[in-house]
Amino acid sequence: MRGVGALFLLGLVAWATAAGATPASVSPELRQWQTMGGKPPTKAEFAAVVAACEDRAKEPGKSGSIEGCLAEFGLRHAQ
């Protein structure tokens, strides 16, 4: 299941890049999050990461916060 989530994430990121999505088009709610590069994620990137975290949370024996999962995928709260 983890592979499906990662594949989905990569597909959405590739689609967002091909569609010309830019961090400038990010909604104000997403500006509180940053990628490791210091830029806010696009809506598609954020949705893909959240979907992957939701898939991971459904796996038996997996527990933890959503913020911890987002951090594992490279998102962190903006300072």
N, C-alpha and C positions, 0 to 999 in steps of 0.2 A: 504494500500500500504506500510505503514511503517513496518508492520509485515513481509511482503514478503521480503523487503530489509534486515531486521534484520535476518530473516531465511537464506537468501542467504549468508549474511556475516558469520554467524555461520557455515554454510555448507562449505564455502571455507576455513575458518580457520581450521576446523576439517580435511578437505582433505589435506591441506598444512602440518598440524602436522603429519598426518598419512603417508604422502609421504616423510617425513624426511626433509622438507624444513627448512633451517637454516638461521639466519640473515647473515651469512658469504657469502651466495650466492646472496645477494641483490646487485642490480646494483648501480653504483655511484650516479645516480639521486635520488634514494630513501634514500641514506645515509643522506640527508638533513632533513629527517623526523625521529622522534623517537616515540616509544610507551611510555606509562607511566613508563615502566620499564627501559627506557633509551637505548633500543636497536632499531636498524632500523627495520622497518617492512619487511616482505617478500613481494615478488611481488604479491602473491595471497592475502595476507592480505590487502595490499594497494589497489589493484584492487577492492576488496570487499567493502572496506570503500568508495572509490570513487563512486562505483555503487550505494551504499546506499545513498550517498549525492546527486547524480544525480536524483535518484528516489524522494527524498525529495524535491528537487528544482522544480520538475514537479507538486507538489501539489499546488492547488490554495491557495493564501494567504501566502505562504512561501517565504521569501526573506532572504538574508544574503549571506555572502561570503562563498566560498568553504572552506577556511581555518577555519572559525568558525565551519562549519559542521565537518570537520576532527577533530577538537579539541573536539567536543562533542563525537566522537567515540574513543577518546583516542590517537590521533596523534598530535604531535606538532613539530615545527621547532627545529632542533638540534642547540645547542648553540655554 
